[in-house]
Amino acid sequence: MKTIKLLTALACAIAFTSVSAQAESCCDKAKKASKECEHKCCQAAAKEKKVCEKCNPKKDGDKK
């Protein structure tokens, strides 16, 4: 029984970790590396002082 609980806890930890890693956009990853995003769509949006909607889709909590 302890093995089942341990495996369940491990599976949940892995699931939460993978979800948080997927939440980062390409722009966030580039910013962490102190670089600019290399996607053409993101560069074009940055010139217009906007955020690329394709790579940074609005989340449910966003009101704008």
Secondary structure, DSSP 8 states (H G I E B T S, - for coil): -HHHHHHHHHHHHHHHHHHHHHT--HHHHHHHTTS----HHHHHHHHTT---TTTS---TT---
